[in-house]
């Protein structure tokens, strides 16, 4: 047989290094089990519950009517004559179409996005940040937030050896970051969030990670996810100020992943944008710290993952580099224009005096109130189970509980050459049909084990999921351990002390 040009030996090694746990082996196995069930195979469960990914509509969340109306009108303008659609939806659709080539959503837009949508995003940011001005020329529409994050990282990664770009990411992290760093051949710099303090970001830990990394690379980038994924924390204003001061002192480019900005559930927490806090710190900071902030249609209260809509706002970028960014974006022509239209509805929702306002507000509140209820239900239920400890789910769409895994189970995992929490999640899937992602896919302190689960299933299904999970965990402990598991404060303190030591 003729030898193939592309083999595992000739494959780009940076592609081989990419890992993405959210759609990793657990999810592939879940898909296989689902197919077997459909074919009539007997399993110890009747359905696979995919709690592995933040895909709201796949979990049964209903679309926001107004968003779908505007996008439908943009896709099929003949509906503009239909009395079934409200006037405010028609006005928005007409405005978007007027800025599209040939007044069609099927035409390419400018590489940065449709102009009127970029202007609306700038107005939205100005309003959100209570008057802090936003220039629409700094707004770029993207194919989901992921596309924007990747584009900015491409600009930042350079150098060889000890001058190679280092990218600071939180641990636990969303695997997009580690995957992008691997693909681009950058150096990953881990800074650990403080689990004992509700996953807070500790400035001393940032400094430790930075100084350690400087010995073998050039740290240039600081990534923050707020509200957190997978950890569900909402960073305080004081914490954000400290982070921005640190970035200013060390001349780091800040990437603020703020896609969960509408997903804040705890009454003690409030979302603060990095841009607004930067402005409040004064002109020396606001005019100098390089900052890219990201948002998306996929999260929030809309959950429109499939539209792949998103945007980024980029501040204080060198003018010549900005031209290079636009050149880079032009290579992919433009983001999906339907996704841009969906993003427009999020930043330009119905106003109080418009006909769709009452229904829109009711639907938005219903989604966010349900998520807040499920966040609390998940936290409370998990914390009632011996050997599971879950921090408050202050925001985002996930719980990231720590789980006790007995030594015998750890030994079995080692004999199978898999992570202990991978063994746990595989057994959970095989026995209950529940698909969650092992914490090892997001990063965690050595000697601790977690899993990430979404809070997106409807309340009835979530209660079933949590009850099955509880029973499984107790069986797992009984199978592998005769001792009562405990996660103690002393253990947490040991992890925190360990973080002060250089890697």
C-alpha positions as CSV (number, residue, x, y, z in Angstrom):
1,X,0.0,0.0,0.0
2,X,1.3,3.4,-0.9
3,X,2.5,5.4,2.1
4,X,0.3,8.3,3.1
5,X,1.7,11.9,3.2
6,X,-0.2,12.7,6.4
7,X,0.4,10.3,9.2
8,X,0.8,10.6,12.9
9,X,4.5,10.8,12.4
10,X,4.2,13.8,9.9
11,X,1.2,15.4,11.7
12,X,1.9,18.9,13.1
13,X,3.1,18.2,16.7
14,X,1.3,21.2,18.0
15,X,-2.0,19.7,16.8
16,X,-1.2,16.5,18.6
17,X,-0.6,18.5,21.8
18,X,-4.1,20.0,21.7
19,X,-6.5,18.6,24.3
20,X,-10.2,19.6,24.8
21,X,-11.7,17.8,27.7
22,X,-15.2,19.2,27.2
23,X,-15.6,17.1,24.1
24,X,-13.1,14.4,25.1
25,X,-13.3,10.6,25.6
26,X,-16.0,10.8,28.2
27,X,-18.3,12.6,25.7
28,X,-17.4,10.1,22.9
29,X,-18.4,7.2,25.2
30,X,-21.6,9.0,26.1
31,X,-22.5,9.3,22.4
32,X,-21.8,5.6,21.9
33,X,-24.0,4.7,24.9
34,X,-26.8,6.9,23.5
35,X,-26.6,5.1,20.1
36,X,-26.8,1.8,21.9
37,X,-29.9,2.8,23.8
38,X,-31.6,3.9,20.6
39,X,-30.8,0.5,19.1
40,X,-32.5,-1.2,22.0
41,X,-29.4,-2.3,24.0
42,X,-30.0,-2.8,27.7
43,X,-28.3,-0.4,30.0
44,X,-28.7,0.3,33.7
45,X,-30.3,3.6,32.7
46,X,-32.9,4.8,30.2
47,X,-31.2,8.0,29.0
48,X,-27.9,9.7,28.8
49,X,-27.9,13.1,30.5
50,X,-25.2,15.2,29.0
51,X,-24.2,17.7,31.7
52,X,-20.7,18.1,30.2
53,X,-21.1,21.3,28.1
54,X,-22.8,24.7,28.5
55,X,-25.3,24.1,25.6
56,X,-28.5,25.6,26.9
57,X,-30.9,24.7,24.1
58,X,-29.7,21.1,24.0
59,X,-30.7,20.9,27.6
60,X,-34.2,22.1,26.8
61,X,-34.0,25.9,27.3
62,X,-36.4,27.7,25.0
63,X,-35.2,30.5,22.7
64,X,-35.9,34.1,23.5
65,X,-38.8,35.0,21.1
66,X,-37.6,38.4,20.1
67,X,-34.1,37.3,19.1
68,X,-35.5,34.5,16.9
69,X,-38.1,37.0,15.4
70,X,-35.4,39.4,14.4
71,X,-33.1,36.7,13.0
72,X,-36.0,35.1,11.1
73,X,-36.9,38.4,9.6
74,X,-33.3,39.0,8.5
75,X,-33.1,35.5,7.0
76,X,-36.5,35.7,5.2
77,X,-37.3,39.4,4.6
78,X,-40.7,38.5,3.0
79,X,-41.9,38.0,6.6
80,X,-41.5,41.8,7.1
81,X,-45.0,42.1,5.6
82,X,-46.5,39.6,8.1
83,X,-48.7,40.9,10.9
84,X,-47.4,38.0,13.0
85,X,-44.2,39.9,13.8
86,X,-44.0,43.0,16.1
87,X,-42.9,46.4,14.7
88,X,-39.8,46.6,16.9
89,X,-38.5,43.3,15.6
90,X,-39.2,44.5,12.0
91,X,-37.4,47.8,12.6
92,X,-34.3,46.1,13.9
93,X,-34.3,43.6,11.0
94,X,-34.7,46.4,8.4
95,X,-31.8,48.3,10.0
96,X,-29.5,45.3,9.9
97,X,-30.4,44.4,6.3
98,X,-29.8,48.0,5.1
99,X,-26.2,47.6,6.3
100,X,-25.8,44.2,4.5
101,X,-24.6,43.9,0.9
102,X,-27.6,43.6,-1.4
103,X,-29.7,43.9,1.8
104,X,-29.2,40.2,2.3
105,X,-27.9,38.3,5.3
106,X,-26.3,35.9,2.8
107,X,-23.7,38.5,1.8
108,X,-20.3,38.9,3.3
109,X,-20.0,41.7,5.9
110,X,-16.9,43.8,6.5
111,X,-14.2,41.6,8.3
112,X,-14.8,43.6,11.5
113,X,-18.6,43.0,11.3
114,X,-21.7,44.9,10.2
115,X,-21.2,48.6,11.0
116,X,-24.6,49.3,12.6
117,X,-24.2,46.2,14.9
118,X,-20.7,47.4,16.0
119,X,-22.2,50.8,16.8
120,X,-25.0,49.2,18.8
121,X,-22.4,47.1,20.7
122,X,-20.4,50.3,21.6
123,X,-23.6,51.9,22.9
124,X,-24.4,48.8,24.9
125,X,-21.0,48.8,26.5
126,X,-21.2,52.5,27.3
127,X,-24.6,51.9,29.0
128,X,-23.4,48.8,30.8
129,X,-20.4,50.6,32.2
130,X,-22.4,53.6,33.3
131,X,-21.1,56.1,30.8
132,X,-17.5,54.9,30.2
133,X,-17.2,55.6,26.5
134,X,-16.9,52.9,23.9
135,X,-15.6,53.6,20.4
136,X,-17.2,51.4,17.8
137,X,-13.9,51.3,15.9
138,X,-12.6,49.2,18.7
139,X,-15.3,46.6,18.3
140,X,-14.8,43.4,16.3
141,X,-17.6,40.8,15.6
142,X,-16.3,37.3,16.1
143,X,-17.4,33.7,15.5
144,X,-18.3,33.1,19.1
145,X,-15.9,34.5,21.8
146,X,-13.4,31.6,21.0
147,X,-12.6,33.1,17.6
148,X,-11.7,36.4,19.1
149,X,-9.6,34.8,21.9
150,X,-7.7,32.8,19.3
151,X,-7.1,35.9,17.0
152,X,-5.7,38.0,19.9
153,X,-3.4,35.1,21.0
154,X,-2.1,34.7,17.4
155,X,-0.9,38.4,17.6
156,X,0.8,37.9,20.9
157,X,2.7,34.7,20.5
158,X,6.3,35.2,19.3
159,X,9.9,34.6,20.2
160,X,12.0,31.4,20.7
161,X,13.4,29.7,23.7
162,X,13.5,31.9,26.8
163,X,11.9,34.8,24.8
164,X,8.9,32.7,23.8
165,X,5.5,34.2,24.8
166,X,4.1,33.0,28.1
167,X,0.4,33.1,28.6
168,X,-0.9,33.2,32.2
169,X,-4.2,31.2,32.6
170,X,-6.3,30.4,35.7
171,X,-6.3,26.8,37.0
172,X,-8.9,25.4,36.8
173,X,-9.4,26.9,33.3
174,X,-11.6,26.5,30.3
175,X,-9.7,24.1,28.0
176,X,-10.0,26.5,25.1
177,X,-7.0,28.4,26.6
178,X,-4.7,25.4,27.0
179,X,-5.7,24.1,23.6
180,X,-5.0,27.4,21.9
181,X,-1.6,27.7,23.7
182,X,-0.6,24.2,22.5
183,X,-1.7,24.9,19.0
184,X,0.2,28.2,18.8
185,X,3.3,26.7,20.6
186,X,3.2,29.3,23.4
187,X,4.2,28.6,27.0
188,X,1.4,27.9,29.4
189,X,1.8,29.7,32.8
190,X,-0.6,28.3,35.4
191,X,-1.8,30.5,38.3
192,X,-4.1,28.7,40.8
193,X,-7.4,30.0,42.0
194,X,-8.0,29.7,45.8
195,X,-10.6,26.9,46.2
196,X,-10.7,27.5,50.0
197,X,-11.7,31.1,49.4
198,X,-14.5,30.4,46.8
199,X,-12.1,30.3,43.9
200,X,-10.8,33.8,44.5
201,X,-7.9,35.2,42.5
202,X,-4.9,35.7,44.8
203,X,-2.5,38.4,43.7
204,X,0.4,36.7,45.5
205,X,-0.3,33.6,43.5
206,X,-0.2,35.7,40.3
207,X,3.2,37.1,41.3
208,X,4.5,33.6,42.1
209,X,3.5,32.2,38.8
210,X,4.9,35.2,36.9
211,X,8.3,35.2,38.6
212,X,8.7,31.5,38.2
213,X,7.8,31.6,34.5
214,X,10.2,34.5,33.8
215,X,13.0,32.0,34.3
216,X,12.1,30.1,31.1
217,X,9.8,32.3,28.9
218,X,8.6,35.9,28.5
219,X,5.2,36.3,30.1
220,X,3.2,38.7,27.9
221,X,-0.5,37.8,28.4
222,X,-2.8,37.5,31.4
223,X,-6.1,35.7,30.8
224,X,-9.1,36.1,33.3
225,X,-12.4,34.3,33.1
226,X,-15.1,36.3,35.0
227,X,-17.6,34.9,36.0
228,X,-15.5,31.8,36.1
229,X,-15.6,28.6,34.0
230,X,-15.5,25.9,35.3
231,X,-15.5,27.4,38.9
232,X,-18.6,29.6,38.9
233,X,-17.0,32.4,41.0
234,X,-17.6,36.2,40.4
235,X,-14.5,38.3,41.0
236,X,-14.8,41.3,43.3
237,X,-14.1,44.8,42.2
238,X,-11.1,45.0,44.5
239,X,-9.7,41.8,43.0
240,X,-10.0,43.2,39.5
241,X,-8.3,46.4,40.5
242,X,-5.4,44.3,41.9
243,X,-5.2,42.3,38.7
244,X,-5.1,45.4,36.5
245,X,-2.5,47.0,38.7
246,X,-0.4,43.9,38.4
247,X,-0.8,43.8,34.6
248,X,0.2,47.5,34.5
249,X,3.3,47.0,36.6
250,X,4.4,43.9,34.6
251,X,3.3,45.3,31.2
252,X,1.0,42.4,30.4
253,X,-1.7,42.3,27.8
254,X,-5.0,41.5,29.6
255,X,-7.6,39.2,28.0
256,X,-10.9,39.4,29.9
257,X,-13.3,36.5,29.1
258,X,-16.7,38.0,30.2
259,X,-19.1,35.8,28.3
260,X,-21.0,35.0,31.5
261,X,-21.6,38.6,32.5
262,X,-25.4,38.2,32.6
263,X,-25.1,35.0,34.7
264,X,-24.7,36.3,38.2
265,X,-26.9,34.5,40.8
266,X,-25.5,35.4,44.3
267,X,-27.1,38.5,45.9
268,X,-23.6,39.2,47.4
269,X,-22.0,39.4,44.0
270,X,-22.0,41.9,41.1
271,X,-20.4,41.7,37.6
272,X,-17.8,44.4,37.1
273,X,-16.3,44.7,33.6
274,X,-12.5,45.0,33.5
275,X,-12.9,48.0,31.2
276,X,-15.1,49.9,33.7
277,X,-12.8,49.1,36.6
278,X,-9.8,50.1,34.5
279,X,-11.4,53.5,33.8
280,X,-12.1,54.1,37.4
281,X,-8.5,53.5,38.3
282,X,-7.6,56.7,36.4
283,X,-6.2,57.8,33.0
284,X,-2.7,56.4,33.6
285,X,-4.2,52.9,33.7
286,X,-7.1,53.5,31.3
287,X,-4.9,54.9,28.5
288,X,-2.1,52.4,28.8
289,X,-3.2,48.9,29.9
290,X,-3.8,46.8,26.7
291,X,-7.2,45.0,27.2
292,X,-9.3,42.8,25.0
293,X,-12.8,41.9,26.4
294,X,-15.0,39.1,25.0
295,X,-18.7,38.4,24.9
296,X,-20.9,35.9,23.1
297,X,-24.4,34.9,22.1
298,X,-23.8,31.4,23.5
299,X,-24.2,32.1,27.2
300,X,-26.2,34.6,29.3
301,X,-29.9,34.2,29.1
302,X,-30.1,33.5,25.3
303,X,-27.9,30.4,25.1
304,X,-27.7,30.7,21.3
305,X,-24.6,28.5,20.9
306,X,-25.3,27.5,17.3
307,X,-25.4,31.0,15.9
308,X,-21.7,31.4,16.8
309,X,-22.1,35.1,17.5
310,X,-19.7,37.1,19.6
311,X,-17.6,40.3,19.8
312,X,-14.4,41.7,21.3
313,X,-13.5,45.2,22.3
314,X,-9.8,46.0,22.1
315,X,-8.3,48.9,24.0
316,X,-4.9,50.6,23.7
317,X,-3.7,48.5,20.8
318,X,-0.8,50.0,18.8
319,X,-2.2,51.5,15.6
320,X,0.1,49.4,13.3
321,X,-0.7,46.2,15.2
322,X,-4.4,47.1,14.9
323,X,-3.9,47.1,11.1
324,X,-2.4,43.7,11.4
325,X,-5.4,42.5,13.4
326,X,-7.8,43.6,10.7
327,X,-5.6,41.9,8.1
328,X,-5.7,38.7,10.1
329,X,-9.5,38.9,10.5
330,X,-9.9,39.5,6.8
331,X,-8.3,36.1,6.0
332,X,-11.4,34.5,7.4
333,X,-13.6,37.0,5.5
334,X,-16.2,37.6,8.2
335,X,-18.1,36.0,11.1
336,X,-21.5,34.4,10.3
337,X,-23.8,37.3,9.6
338,X,-26.8,35.5,11.2
339,X,-24.7,35.3,14.4
340,X,-24.0,39.0,14.1
341,X,-27.7,39.7,13.9
342,X,-28.3,37.5,17.0
343,X,-25.6,39.5,18.9
344,X,-27.3,42.7,17.9
345,X,-30.5,41.7,19.7
346,X,-28.5,41.0,22.9
347,X,-27.0,44.4,22.9
348,X,-30.1,46.2,21.5
349,X,-33.1,44.5,23.2
350,X,-36.6,45.9,23.3
351,X,-37.0,49.2,25.1
352,X,-39.7,49.9,27.8
353,X,-42.0,51.7,25.3
354,X,-41.7,49.0,22.6
355,X,-44.3,46.3,22.0
356,X,-42.0,43.3,22.6
357,X,-40.6,44.6,25.9
358,X,-43.0,42.9,28.3
359,X,-42.6,39.4,26.8
360,X,-38.9,39.8,26.4
361,X,-38.4,40.9,30.0
362,X,-40.6,38.0,31.2
363,X,-38.6,35.4,29.2
364,X,-35.2,36.8,30.2
365,X,-36.2,36.9,33.9
366,X,-37.6,33.4,33.7
367,X,-34.3,32.0,32.4
368,X,-32.1,33.8,34.8
369,X,-34.4,33.0,37.8
370,X,-34.4,29.3,36.9
371,X,-30.6,29.3,36.6
372,X,-30.3,31.0,40.0
373,X,-32.6,28.3,41.5
374,X,-30.6,25.5,39.9
375,X,-27.3,27.0,41.0
376,X,-28.5,26.9,44.6
377,X,-30.1,23.5,44.3
378,X,-26.9,22.0,42.9
379,X,-24.6,23.5,45.5
380,X,-26.9,22.5,48.4
381,X,-27.4,18.9,47.1
382,X,-23.7,18.3,46.4
383,X,-22.7,19.6,49.8
384,X,-25.1,17.1,51.5
385,X,-23.2,14.2,50.1
386,X,-20.3,12.8,52.2
387,X,-17.0,13.2,50.4
388,X,-18.2,16.0,48.1
389,X,-17.5,19.7,48.7
390,X,-18.9,22.4,46.4
391,X,-18.2,26.1,46.5
392,X,-21.2,28.4,45.9
393,X,-22.1,28.7,42.3
394,X,-22.1,32.5,42.2
395,X,-22.3,32.8,38.4
396,X,-21.8,31.2,35.0
397,X,-23.4,27.8,34.3
398,X,-21.4,25.1,36.2
399,X,-20.5,23.5,39.5
400,X,-17.0,22.3,40.0
401,X,-17.2,20.2,43.2
402,X,-14.2,18.6,44.9
403,X,-14.6,14.8,45.3
404,X,-12.9,12.4,47.7
405,X,-11.5,9.4,45.8
406,X,-10.3,6.6,48.0
407,X,-6.7,5.3,47.7
408,X,-7.8,2.0,46.2
409,X,-9.6,3.8,43.4
410,X,-6.6,6.0,42.8
411,X,-4.4,2.8,42.5
412,X,-6.9,1.3,40.0
413,X,-6.8,4.5,37.9
414,X,-3.0,4.4,37.9
415,X,-3.0,0.8,36.7
416,X,-5.3,1.9,33.8
417,X,-3.1,4.9,33.1
418,X,-5.9,7.3,33.5
419,X,-6.6,10.2,36.0
420,X,-8.5,9.1,39.1
421,X,-11.3,11.6,38.4
422,X,-11.5,10.2,34.8
423,X,-12.1,6.7,36.4
424,X,-14.8,8.3,38.6
425,X,-16.5,10.0,35.7
426,X,-16.3,6.9,33.5
427,X,-18.0,4.8,36.1
428,X,-20.6,7.5,36.8
429,X,-21.4,7.4,33.0
430,X,-21.5,3.6,32.7
431,X,-23.7,3.1,35.8
432,X,-26.1,6.1,35.6
433,X,-25.9,7.6,32.1
434,X,-24.7,11.0,33.6
435,X,-22.0,12.6,31.5
436,X,-19.7,15.1,33.4
437,X,-16.1,16.2,32.7
438,X,-13.3,15.2,35.0
439,X,-11.5,18.1,36.8
440,X,-8.2,16.9,35.3
441,X,-9.4,18.2,32.0
442,X,-9.5,21.8,33.4
443,X,-6.5,21.6,35.7
444,X,-6.5,21.3,39.5
445,X,-4.1,21.2,42.4
446,X,-2.1,18.0,42.7
447,X,-3.8,15.6,45.0
448,X,-7.3,17.1,44.5
449,X,-10.0,15.7,42.3
450,X,-13.1,17.4,40.8
451,X,-15.7,17.2,38.0
452,X,-17.5,19.9,36.1
453,X,-21.2,19.7,35.6
454,X,-23.6,22.2,34.0
455,X,-26.7,23.5,35.9
456,X,-28.6,23.7,32.6
457,X,-30.9,20.7,32.7
458,X,-34.5,21.6,33.6
459,X,-35.2,21.5,37.4
460,X,-37.0,18.1,37.3
461,X,-34.1,16.5,35.3
462,X,-31.5,18.2,37.4
463,X,-33.1,16.8,40.6
464,X,-33.0,13.3,39.0
465,X,-29.3,13.8,38.0
466,X,-28.3,15.0,41.5
467,X,-30.1,12.1,43.2
468,X,-28.5,9.6,40.9
469,X,-25.1,11.2,41.4
470,X,-25.6,11.1,45.2
471,X,-26.4,7.4,45.2
472,X,-23.5,6.6,42.8
473,X,-21.0,8.5,44.9
474,X,-22.0,6.6,48.1
475,X,-21.7,3.3,46.2
476,X,-18.3,4.3,44.8
477,X,-17.1,5.1,48.3
478,X,-18.4,1.8,49.7
479,X,-16.8,-0.1,46.9
480,X,-13.4,1.4,47.3
481,X,-13.2,2.6,50.9
482,X,-14.1,1.4,54.4
483,X,-13.4,4.9,55.9
484,X,-15.6,7.9,56.2
485,X,-14.2,10.4,53.7
486,X,-13.6,14.0,54.7
487,X,-12.3,17.0,53.0
488,X,-10.9,19.1,55.8
489,X,-9.9,22.7,56.1
490,X,-6.4,21.5,57.0
491,X,-6.1,19.9,53.6
492,X,-7.2,23.1,51.9
493,X,-4.7,25.1,53.9
494,X,-2.0,22.7,52.8
495,X,-2.9,23.3,49.2
496,X,-2.8,27.0,49.7
497,X,0.6,26.9,51.4
498,X,1.9,24.7,48.6
499,X,0.9,27.4,46.1
500,X,3.4,29.8,47.7
501,X,6.3,27.5,46.7
502,X,7.9,27.8,43.3
503,X,7.1,25.0,40.8
